[in-house]
Amino acid sequence: MKFSVSLVGFVVLAGVGFAQVFPPDFPQQEPSIGDNPQSSTALTDGTPQATTAVVARESAGFALPTDPAKLEAEFPELAAAGEPAAPAKNDTGVDVGYGSFKIAGVKGDSWTARVPYSRRLDDRATLEIGVPLTLTTIKQAVGGDAQIYGMGVNVGYSYGVVTKLDSKNYRWRLTPNASLTFRNSSDLNMGSAVLGAGLSSSFAWQIAPRWVFNIGNSLTATYATSTGGHPDPTRKNQFAVVNGAQLARLMGRWSLNAFVMDTRFVRDVLVDGYQTYAVGLGYKVTQYRSFRVLGVVENGAGYRSWNITAANTWRF
């Protein structure tokens, strides 16, 4: 398969890989190749649950927003009569999710929480901040379940290159973003800090009354280092490319949102590419408060996962 006050900051989502937890008969390769799950490379790179993948998802969130209300704010004519888009300048809320995954025979669960905040700076620019927290459990690792804790911060500056102000039925937004990600597991003797920088593009247009189609693209670069005296990652650099398409249906208080995206890593890793499929349903309780649920399934070579996220948003 894109987060106020004048704070220009960094994205946080940390990835600890799955070194030392894969079956012993899994094919071994040189650590320099970067796809050996038992090398320190897997600390931050190598799987869709590692840091580089999490940072790539965060950057892709600017290109394929999971909250249709953001599209409604840019296409106010999508709102039902008597339900215009809220003229609020600030958005915040809480996202909470749970999921399960399997990578090369290794199973795990993930719990996530995210606090997003955005502030509209002017008619074209918006400051976007996301603070994600993660807890991942690797089952039957090193003699028992292993816990991985993560936290971070992600900041993006979203700018409308083409907006409805230009009397178009489409809009184009570019979002440069930066991130800092931490993740640690004493059970696996792993810990890393990852700096990320990305650029996301979102090109959306109104294809019919109450329908918006969006094409999203993002490129993310990461640099990793170890923390807490843990082994240093064999590979410090990675690049991820995400391309996707999204369809949103705005129906007054209700909204439907679906998207697909493809994630590819430039440097070889254990799972060098995977696809994301998502469907979401949203409900606007008031003009300034909304709820939504998003279901996500991901597939790749030797990789499967699912996740359910519930979120609410306040505008003021």
MOSULBEL-V590580 format. One record per pair of residues at least 12 apart in sequence whose C-alpha atoms are under 8 Angstrom apart, sorted by the first residue. I is the first residue (numbers start at 1). J is the second residue. Records with the same first field share a line. If there is no record, write none. Layout:
I=J / J
//
This chain:
1=57 / 60 / 242 / 243 / 244 / 260 / 261 / 262 / 263 / 274 / 275 / 276 / 277
2=57 / 58 / 59 / 60 / 61 / 62 / 63 / 64 / 65 / 156 / 175 / 177 / 200 / 218
3=58 / 116 / 117 / 118 / 127 / 128 / 129 / 130 / 131 / 153 / 154 / 155 / 156 / 177
4=117 / 118 / 119 / 127 / 128 / 129
5=119
8=155 / 156
9=153 / 154 / 155 / 156 / 178 / 179
10=152 / 153 / 154 / 155 / 177 / 178 / 179 / 180 / 195 / 196
11=55 / 58 / 130 / 131 / 152 / 153 / 154 / 155 / 177 / 178 / 179 / 180 / 181 / 195 / 196
12=55 / 130 / 131 / 132 / 151 / 152 / 153 / 154 / 179 / 180 / 181 / 182
13=51 / 54 / 55 / 132 / 133 / 134 / 150 / 151 / 152 / 153 / 179 / 180 / 181 / 182 / 183
14=44 / 50 / 51 / 52 / 54 / 55 / 150 / 151 / 152 / 180 / 181 / 182 / 183 / 192 / 193 / 194
15=43 / 44 / 45 / 49 / 50 / 51 / 52 / 53 / 54 / 150 / 181 / 182 / 183 / 192
16=42 / 43 / 44 / 49 / 50 / 51 / 148 / 183 / 184 / 185 / 190 / 191 / 192
17=37 / 41 / 42 / 43 / 44 / 45 / 46 / 47 / 49 / 50 / 51
18=37 / 38 / 42 / 43 / 47 / 50
19=37 / 38 / 39 / 40 / 42 / 43 / 188
20=37 / 38 / 39 / 141 / 142 / 188
21=38 / 106 / 138 / 140 / 141 / 142
22=37 / 38 / 104 / 105 / 106
23=105 / 106
31=234
32=234 / 235
33=268 / 269
34=46 / 234 / 235 / 267 / 268 / 269 / 270
35=268 / 269 / 270 / 271
36=269 / 270
37=270
39=234
40=231 / 232 / 233 / 234
41=233 / 234 / 235
42=233
43=190 / 191 / 192 / 233
44=192 / 194 / 224 / 233
45=235 / 238 / 269
46=268 / 269 / 270 / 271 / 272
47=103 / 269 / 270 / 271 / 272
48=271 / 274
51=181 / 183 / 194
52=194 / 222 / 238 / 240
53=240
55=179 / 181 / 196 / 220
56=219 / 220 / 240 / 241 / 242
58=154
59=177 / 198 / 199 / 200 / 218 / 219 / 220
60=200 / 216 / 217 / 218 / 242
62=158 / 175 / 200 / 201 / 202
63=175 / 200 / 201 / 202 / 215 / 216 / 217 / 218
64=202 / 214 / 215 / 216 / 244 / 245 / 246 / 259
66=257 / 280 / 294
67=282 / 292
68=248 / 250 / 255 / 256 / 257 / 282
69=85
71=212
72=85 / 250
73=85 / 86 / 87
74=163 / 164
75=164 / 206
78=209 / 210 / 211 / 250 / 251 / 252
79=210 / 250 / 251 / 252
80=251 / 252 / 253
81=252
83=252 / 253 / 287
84=287
85=287
86=287 / 288 / 315
88=288 / 315 / 316
89=119 / 120 / 121 / 315 / 316
90=117 / 118 / 119 / 120 / 315 / 316
91=116 / 117 / 118 / 119 / 313 / 314 / 315 / 316
92=115 / 116 / 117 / 118 / 313 / 314 / 315
93=115 / 116 / 117 / 311 / 312 / 313 / 314
94=113 / 114 / 115 / 116 / 311 / 312 / 313
95=112 / 113 / 114 / 115 / 116 / 309 / 310 / 311 / 312
96=111 / 112 / 113 / 114 / 309 / 310 / 311
97=111 / 112 / 113 / 307 / 308 / 309 / 310
98=110 / 111 / 112 / 307 / 308 / 309
99=111 / 305 / 306 / 307 / 308
100=305 / 306 / 307
101=303 / 304 / 305 / 306
102=302 / 303 / 304 / 305
103=302 / 303 / 304
104=302 / 303
105=302
106=138 / 139
107=138 / 139
108=136 / 137 / 138 / 139
109=136 / 137 / 138 / 139
110=134 / 135 / 136 / 137
111=134 / 135 / 136
112=132 / 133 / 134 / 135
113=132 / 133 / 134
114=130 / 131 / 132 / 133
115=130 / 131 / 132
116=128 / 129 / 130 / 131
117=129 / 130
124=159 / 160 / 161 / 163
125=157 / 158 / 159 / 160
126=157 / 158 / 159
127=155 / 156 / 157 / 158
128=155 / 156 / 157 / 158
129=153 / 154 / 155 / 156
130=153 / 154 / 155
131=151 / 152 / 153 / 154
132=151 / 152 / 153
133=149 / 150 / 151 / 152
134=148 / 149 / 150 / 151
135=147 / 148 / 149 / 150
136=148 / 149
142=187 / 188
146=185 / 187 / 188
147=185 / 186 / 187
148=183 / 184 / 185 / 186 / 187
149=183 / 184 / 185
150=181 / 182 / 183 / 184
151=181 / 182 / 183
152=179 / 180 / 181 / 182
153=179 / 180 / 181
154=177 / 178 / 179 / 180
155=177 / 178 / 179
156=175 / 176 / 177 / 178
157=175 / 176 / 177
158=173 / 174 / 175 / 176
159=173 / 174 / 175
160=172 / 173 / 174
161=173 / 174
169=205 / 206
170=203 / 204 / 205 / 206
171=203 / 204 / 205
172=201 / 202 / 203 / 204
173=201 / 202 / 203
174=199 / 200 / 201 / 202
175=199 / 200 / 201
176=197 / 198 / 199 / 200
177=197 / 198 / 199
178=195 / 196 / 197 / 198
179=194 / 195 / 196 / 197
180=193 / 194 / 195 / 196
181=193 / 194 / 195 / 196
182=194
189=230 / 231
190=226 / 230 / 231
191=226 / 227 / 228 / 230 / 231
192=224 / 225 / 226 / 227 / 230
193=224 / 225 / 226 / 227
194=222 / 223 / 224 / 225
195=222 / 223 / 224
196=220 / 221 / 222 / 223
197=220 / 221 / 222
198=218 / 219 / 220 / 221
199=218 / 219 / 220
200=216 / 217 / 218 / 219
201=216 / 217 / 218
202=214 / 215 / 216 / 217
203=215 / 216
210=249 / 250 / 251
211=247 / 248 / 249 / 250
212=247 / 248 / 249
213=245 / 246 / 247 / 248
214=245 / 246 / 247
215=243 / 244 / 245 / 246
216=242 / 243 / 244 / 245 / 246
217=241 / 242 / 243 / 244
218=241 / 242 / 243
219=239 / 240 / 241 / 242
220=239 / 240 / 241
221=237 / 238 / 239 / 240
222=236 / 237 / 238 / 239
223=236 / 237 / 238
224=236 / 237
238=265 / 266 / 267
239=265 / 266 / 267
240=263 / 264 / 265 / 266
241=263 / 264 / 265 / 266
242=261 / 262 / 263 / 264
243=261 / 262 / 263
244=259 / 260 / 261 / 262
245=259 / 260 / 261
246=258 / 259 / 260
247=259
253=283 / 284 / 285
254=281 / 282 / 283 / 284
255=281 / 282 / 283
256=279 / 280 / 281 / 282
257=279 / 280 / 281
258=277 / 278 / 279 / 280
259=277 / 278 / 279
260=275 / 276 / 277 / 278
261=275 / 276 / 277
262=274 / 275 / 276
263=275 / 276
271=300 / 301 / 302 / 303
273=300 / 301
274=298 / 299 / 300 / 301 / 303
275=298 / 299 / 300
276=296 / 297 / 298 / 299
277=296 / 297 / 298
278=294 / 295 / 296 / 297
279=294 / 295 / 296
280=292 / 293 / 294 / 295
281=293 / 294
288=313 / 314 / 315 / 316
289=312 / 313 / 314 / 315
290=312 / 313 / 314
291=310 / 311 / 312 / 313
292=310 / 311 / 312
293=308 / 309 / 310 / 311
294=308 / 309 / 310
295=307 / 308 / 309
296=308
//
